Amino acid sequence: MELVLALGIGALVGSGVWLLQRPRTYQLIVGLSLIGYGVNLFIFSMGRLRVNAAPVLVDGGPTDPSAYADPIPQALVLTAIVIGFATTALFLVVLLAARGLTGSDHVDGREP
């Protein structure tokens, strides 16, 4: 399971870096989003990969911390997802405005 997750994170970040090097703004936004998803998966994996583990402690339950998933990375990733959606929406609005003003979606505003 860890190998599949590591390969997924590597594929997302690698694809994002490749798209960042493209000259079009839409590809730049998609690349930033892919890198954000890769970072979110990395942070999520830092909270221990466990299946069917409770995210928070229950009263009267066992106090062994290895029996529970860490809720801090899950909360951080949830917050990062919300902020990532808002940032992507803002980038898309800026992209559309720049395309309307310049008539091109090239990152420099002019075609080579």
Z-matrix of the N, CA and C atoms (Angstrom, degrees):
N
C 1 1.447
C 2 1.526 1 110.70
N 3 1.342 2 116.12 1 -38.61
C 4 1.464 3 119.60 2 179.75
C 5 1.517 4 111.66 3 -66.64
N 6 1.344 5 116.97 4 -37.05
C 7 1.465 6 120.67 5 -179.66
C 8 1.527 7 110.68 6 -66.08
N 9 1.323 8 116.68 7 -41.98
C 10 1.466 9 120.23 8 179.29
C 11 1.528 10 110.13 9 -64.10
N 12 1.340 11 116.28 10 -41.61
C 13 1.467 12 119.96 11 178.99
C 14 1.530 13 111.12 12 -65.19
N 15 1.329 14 116.56 13 -42.21
C 16 1.468 15 119.91 14 178.77
C 17 1.526 16 111.21 15 -63.55
N 18 1.340 17 116.73 16 -41.42
C 19 1.466 18 119.76 17 177.36
C 20 1.526 19 111.32 18 -65.01
N 21 1.320 20 116.94 19 -38.46
C 22 1.470 21 120.59 20 177.81
C 23 1.516 22 111.72 21 -64.42
N 24 1.341 23 116.28 22 -44.11
C 25 1.472 24 119.82 23 178.63
C 26 1.524 25 109.80 24 -63.28
N 27 1.337 26 116.81 25 -43.15
C 28 1.462 27 120.36 26 178.99
C 29 1.517 28 112.22 27 -63.09
N 30 1.321 29 117.13 28 -40.73
C 31 1.468 30 120.39 29 179.46
C 32 1.527 31 111.32 30 -66.19
N 33 1.332 32 116.98 31 -41.31
C 34 1.466 33 120.15 32 179.57
C 35 1.522 34 111.51 33 -64.93
N 36 1.325 35 116.49 34 -48.52
C 37 1.469 36 119.80 35 -178.25
C 38 1.531 37 110.73 36 -67.89
N 39 1.341 38 117.13 37 -40.55
C 40 1.461 39 119.90 38 178.53
C 41 1.521 40 111.96 39 -63.15
N 42 1.323 41 116.87 40 -43.58
C 43 1.463 42 120.29 41 177.51
C 44 1.524 43 111.14 42 -64.53
N 45 1.343 44 116.06 43 -38.24
C 46 1.454 45 119.84 44 178.77
C 47 1.516 46 112.50 45 -65.23
N 48 1.323 47 116.90 46 -42.23
C 49 1.466 48 120.10 47 178.39
C 50 1.527 49 110.10 48 -65.36
N 51 1.325 50 117.00 49 -40.07
C 52 1.468 51 119.70 50 178.43
C 53 1.524 52 110.67 51 -62.54
N 54 1.329 53 117.00 52 -42.05
C 55 1.467 54 119.99 53 179.72
C 56 1.525 55 111.96 54 -69.22
N 57 1.334 56 118.11 55 -29.77
C 58 1.471 57 120.21 56 177.74
C 59 1.519 58 112.26 57 -63.64
N 60 1.316 59 116.40 58 -23.78
C 61 1.463 60 119.97 59 -178.41
C 62 1.520 61 112.80 60 -87.20
N 63 1.320 62 118.15 61 1.09
C 64 1.468 63 122.75 62 178.19
C 65 1.530 64 109.34 63 -80.37
N 66 1.330 65 117.92 64 154.15
C 67 1.466 66 119.13 65 -176.23
C 68 1.528 67 114.71 66 -86.26
N 69 1.310 68 119.50 67 -1.36
C 70 1.471 69 121.62 68 -177.16
C 71 1.525 70 110.71 69 -99.76
N 72 1.329 71 116.24 70 143.30
C 73 1.466 72 120.31 71 -176.01
C 74 1.523 73 112.30 72 -69.94
N 75 1.331 74 117.88 73 -34.10
C 76 1.471 75 119.11 74 178.50
C 77 1.522 76 110.35 75 -62.78
N 78 1.332 77 117.75 76 -42.93
C 79 1.463 78 121.22 77 177.61
C 80 1.529 79 110.88 78 -64.58
N 81 1.312 80 116.89 79 -33.87
C 82 1.465 81 121.34 80 176.86
C 83 1.534 82 110.70 81 -63.76
N 84 1.327 83 117.10 82 -43.29
C 85 1.461 84 120.98 83 -179.67
C 86 1.523 85 110.73 84 -66.72
N 87 1.327 86 117.00 85 -42.68
C 88 1.466 87 120.28 86 178.04
C 89 1.528 88 110.02 87 -63.95
N 90 1.326 89 117.93 88 -39.37
C 91 1.460 90 121.49 89 177.28
C 92 1.518 91 112.66 90 -62.70
N 93 1.326 92 116.84 91 -42.90
C 94 1.466 93 119.97 92 177.20
C 95 1.525 94 111.12 93 -63.90
N 96 1.321 95 116.84 94 -38.38
C 97 1.467 96 120.30 95 178.23
C 98 1.523 97 110.83 96 -65.06
N 99 1.330 98 117.64 97 -43.05
C 100 1.465 99 120.32 98 179.55
C 101 1.525 100 111.40 99 -63.74
N 102 1.332 101 117.38 100 -40.42
C 103 1.463 102 119.84 101 176.78
C 104 1.533 103 110.40 102 -64.01
N 105 1.332 104 116.63 103 -39.54
C 106 1.464 105 120.24 104 177.31
C 107 1.523 106 112.06 105 -61.66
N 108 1.348 107 116.59 106 -41.78
C 109 1.466 108 119.48 107 177.61
C 110 1.523 109 111.26 108 -64.92
N 111 1.332 110 116.79 109 -38.75
C 112 1.462 111 120.33 110 177.70
C 113 1.524 112 111.99 111 -63.63
N 114 1.318 113 116.52 112 -42.29
C 115 1.465 114 120.79 113 178.51
C 116 1.528 115 110.21 114 -66.15
N 117 1.333 116 117.24 115 -39.55
C 118 1.466 117 119.84 116 177.75
C 119 1.527 118 111.46 117 -62.23
N 120 1.324 119 117.16 118 -42.56
C 121 1.465 120 119.95 119 177.66
C 122 1.523 121 111.02 120 -64.27
N 123 1.345 122 117.13 121 -37.58
C 124 1.462 123 120.40 122 178.25
C 125 1.531 124 110.73 123 -64.07
N 126 1.332 125 116.76 124 -45.73
C 127 1.472 126 119.92 125 178.86
C 128 1.523 127 110.14 126 -63.29
N 129 1.340 128 116.60 127 -40.70
C 130 1.464 129 120.54 128 -179.98
C 131 1.528 130 110.91 129 -63.52
N 132 1.316 131 116.93 130 -37.40
C 133 1.463 132 119.70 131 -179.69
C 134 1.527 133 112.27 132 -70.64
N 135 1.330 134 118.06 133 -19.84
C 136 1.460 135 120.61 134 178.38
C 137 1.524 136 111.87 135 -71.41
N 138 1.317 137 118.06 136 -15.23
C 139 1.461 138 121.39 137 179.23
C 140 1.506 139 113.41 138 -88.15
N 141 1.301 140 118.61 139 18.04
C 142 1.461 141 124.79 140 178.17
C 143 1.521 142 109.53 141 77.95
N 144 1.300 143 115.45 142 126.24
C 145 1.459 144 121.31 143 179.44
C 146 1.527 145 108.13 144 -88.72
N 147 1.309 146 116.36 145 105.69
C 148 1.461 147 121.51 146 179.19
C 149 1.518 148 108.25 147 -134.56
N 150 1.301 149 115.61 148 142.94
C 151 1.467 150 121.46 149 177.80
C 152 1.519 151 108.42 150 -103.12
N 153 1.324 152 116.83 151 134.51
C 154 1.467 153 124.44 152 178.19
C 155 1.529 154 113.21 153 62.37
N 156 1.329 155 117.76 154 32.56
C 157 1.456 156 121.71 155 176.00
C 158 1.518 157 109.20 156 -100.85
N 159 1.321 158 116.36 157 141.32
C 160 1.459 159 120.64 158 179.14
C 161 1.521 160 109.82 159 -69.97
N 162 1.361 161 118.59 160 137.39
C 163 1.455 162 119.76 161 -178.88
C 164 1.527 163 113.65 162 -78.33
N 165 1.328 164 118.56 163 -22.86
C 166 1.461 165 120.93 164 -179.01
C 167 1.521 166 109.09 165 -130.28
N 168 1.343 167 115.94 166 158.72
C 169 1.450 168 121.46 167 179.39
C 170 1.516 169 110.48 168 -73.57
N 171 1.320 170 117.23 169 144.97
C 172 1.456 171 121.28 170 177.01
C 173 1.525 172 108.40 171 -109.44
N 174 1.353 173 116.03 172 152.75
C 175 1.460 174 120.27 173 178.79
C 176 1.530 175 110.52 174 -67.08
N 177 1.320 176 115.93 175 135.71
C 178 1.450 177 120.77 176 177.08
C 179 1.512 178 114.06 177 77.29
N 180 1.311 179 118.03 178 -2.29
C 181 1.457 180 121.32 179 179.84
C 182 1.507 181 111.37 180 -82.82
N 183 1.289 182 117.26 181 178.78
C 184 1.464 183 120.17 182 178.14
C 185 1.531 184 110.02 183 -65.92
N 186 1.307 185 115.42 184 149.00
C 187 1.469 186 119.99 185 -177.18
C 188 1.521 187 111.91 186 -101.58
N 189 1.311 188 117.87 187 14.80
C 190 1.460 189 120.84 188 178.24
C 191 1.531 190 108.78 189 -74.97
N 192 1.342 191 118.81 190 112.19
C 193 1.466 192 119.62 191 -176.62
C 194 1.521 193 113.52 192 -67.82
N 195 1.322 194 118.55 193 -18.05
C 196 1.463 195 118.98 194 179.49
C 197 1.527 196 111.90 195 -74.35
N 198 1.342 197 117.23 196 -10.14
C 199 1.466 198 120.40 197 179.35
C 200 1.520 199 112.21 198 -86.65
N 201 1.332 200 117.25 199 -3.42
C 202 1.459 201 120.87 200 -175.41
C 203 1.521 202 110.25 201 -121.83
N 204 1.327 203 114.72 202 152.47
C 205 1.462 204 120.12 203 172.40
C 206 1.525 205 108.54 204 -81.66
N 207 1.322 206 116.74 205 151.77
C 208 1.462 207 120.91 206 -179.82
C 209 1.532 208 108.81 207 -80.75
N 210 1.332 209 119.19 208 119.82
C 211 1.470 210 119.92 209 -176.53
C 212 1.525 211 114.19 210 -79.60
N 213 1.325 212 118.49 211 -15.11
C 214 1.466 213 120.05 212 -177.12
C 215 1.533 214 111.92 213 -64.68
N 216 1.348 215 120.51 214 -49.37
C 217 1.464 216 118.65 215 177.64
C 218 1.526 217 112.81 216 -61.57
N 219 1.324 218 117.11 217 -34.92
C 220 1.463 219 119.46 218 178.56
C 221 1.526 220 110.69 219 -63.82
N 222 1.328 221 117.38 220 -42.06
C 223 1.462 222 120.55 221 178.36
C 224 1.527 223 110.95 222 -67.31
N 225 1.329 224 116.56 223 -39.25
C 226 1.473 225 119.87 224 178.75
C 227 1.523 226 110.91 225 -64.16
N 228 1.323 227 117.34 226 -42.19
C 229 1.464 228 120.80 227 -179.08
C 230 1.521 229 110.22 228 -67.77
N 231 1.322 230 117.67 229 -39.79
C 232 1.466 231 120.16 230 178.16
C 233 1.531 232 110.25 231 -61.21
N 234 1.316 233 117.21 232 -43.40
C 235 1.458 234 120.77 233 177.32
C 236 1.523 235 111.14 234 -64.88
N 237 1.331 236 116.71 235 -40.68
C 238 1.463 237 120.36 236 -179.83
C 239 1.525 238 111.34 237 -66.44
N 240 1.319 239 118.20 238 -34.07
C 241 1.468 240 120.74 239 177.89
C 242 1.520 241 110.14 240 -64.38
N 243 1.321 242 117.40 241 -45.00
C 244 1.462 243 121.02 242 -179.90
C 245 1.528 244 110.62 243 -63.51
N 246 1.323 245 116.81 244 -45.85
C 247 1.463 246 120.47 245 179.10
C 248 1.526 247 110.26 246 -65.52
N 249 1.331 248 117.47 247 -36.70
C 250 1.457 249 121.08 248 178.64
C 251 1.522 250 112.61 249 -63.99
N 252 1.335 251 117.54 250 -40.58
C 253 1.467 252 120.21 251 176.67
C 254 1.523 253 110.69 252 -63.21
N 255 1.319 254 117.23 253 -43.26
C 256 1.468 255 120.38 254 -179.59
C 257 1.521 256 110.63 255 -65.38
N 258 1.317 257 117.25 256 -41.31
C 259 1.460 258 120.32 257 179.56
C 260 1.525 259 111.42 258 -66.01
N 261 1.327 260 116.80 259 -40.28
C 262 1.461 261 120.11 260 178.03
C 263 1.525 262 111.04 261 -64.36
N 264 1.327 263 117.13 262 -40.94
C 265 1.467 264 119.87 263 177.34
C 266 1.524 265 110.98 264 -62.59
N 267 1.340 266 117.10 265 -41.16
C 268 1.466 267 120.29 266 177.48
C 269 1.530 268 110.93 267 -63.44
N 270 1.338 269 117.25 268 -42.92
C 271 1.472 270 120.55 269 177.98
C 272 1.522 271 111.26 270 -61.37
N 273 1.330 272 117.27 271 -40.38
C 274 1.464 273 119.96 272 179.72
C 275 1.526 274 111.50 273 -64.69
N 276 1.325 275 117.27 274 -38.70
C 277 1.466 276 120.16 275 177.44
C 278 1.523 277 110.25 276 -64.96
N 279 1.325 278 116.72 277 -43.25
C 280 1.470 279 120.38 278 178.05
C 281 1.524 280 109.99 279 -64.40
N 282 1.338 281 117.35 280 -38.65
C 283 1.467 282 121.29 281 177.71
C 284 1.524 283 111.01 282 -61.26
N 285 1.320 284 116.55 283 -46.81
C 286 1.465 285 119.65 284 -179.84
C 287 1.526 286 111.55 285 -65.34
N 288 1.323 287 117.50 286 -39.20
C 289 1.467 288 120.13 287 178.53
C 290 1.526 289 111.05 288 -66.33
N 291 1.325 290 117.03 289 -42.71
C 292 1.466 291 120.06 290 179.36
C 293 1.524 292 110.77 291 -65.68
N 294 1.325 293 116.67 292 -38.91
C 295 1.465 294 119.36 293 178.53
C 296 1.526 295 110.55 294 -66.34
N 297 1.331 296 117.23 295 -37.09
C 298 1.452 297 120.56 296 178.29
C 299 1.521 298 111.98 297 -67.93
N 300 1.319 299 117.32 298 -35.53
C 301 1.458 300 120.89 299 -178.22
C 302 1.529 301 112.87 300 -79.05
N 303 1.341 302 116.07 301 -39.35
C 304 1.459 303 118.72 302 -175.26
C 305 1.522 304 113.48 303 -100.04
N 306 1.341 305 117.48 304 -20.31
C 307 1.462 306 120.58 305 -177.26
C 308 1.514 307 113.43 306 78.59
N 309 1.322 308 117.73 307 11.00
C 310 1.458 309 121.85 308 -179.31
C 311 1.521 310 108.56 309 -145.14
N 312 1.326 311 116.66 310 152.73
C 313 1.463 312 119.88 311 175.08
C 314 1.531 313 111.50 312 -107.29
N 315 1.326 314 115.98 313 21.14
C 316 1.465 315 120.21 314 175.58
C 317 1.522 316 108.49 315 -72.71
N 318 1.324 317 117.45 316 145.35
C 319 1.467 318 120.13 317 -175.61
C 320 1.528 319 112.61 318 -64.12
N 321 1.334 320 117.71 319 -26.28
C 322 1.457 321 120.22 320 177.48
C 323 1.519 322 112.35 321 -89.50
N 324 1.311 323 118.03 322 -6.97
C 325 1.452 324 121.00 323 -179.41
C 326 1.515 325 113.75 324 86.72
N 327 1.299 326 118.34 325 1.19
C 328 1.464 327 121.82 326 178.77
C 329 1.529 328 108.69 327 -143.17
N 330 1.295 329 115.12 328 150.24
C 331 1.463 330 120.37 329 179.37
C 332 1.518 331 109.69 330 -78.16
N 333 1.340 332 117.69 331 145.13
C 334 1.472 333 119.07 332 179.97
C 335 1.520 334 111.99 333 -71.37
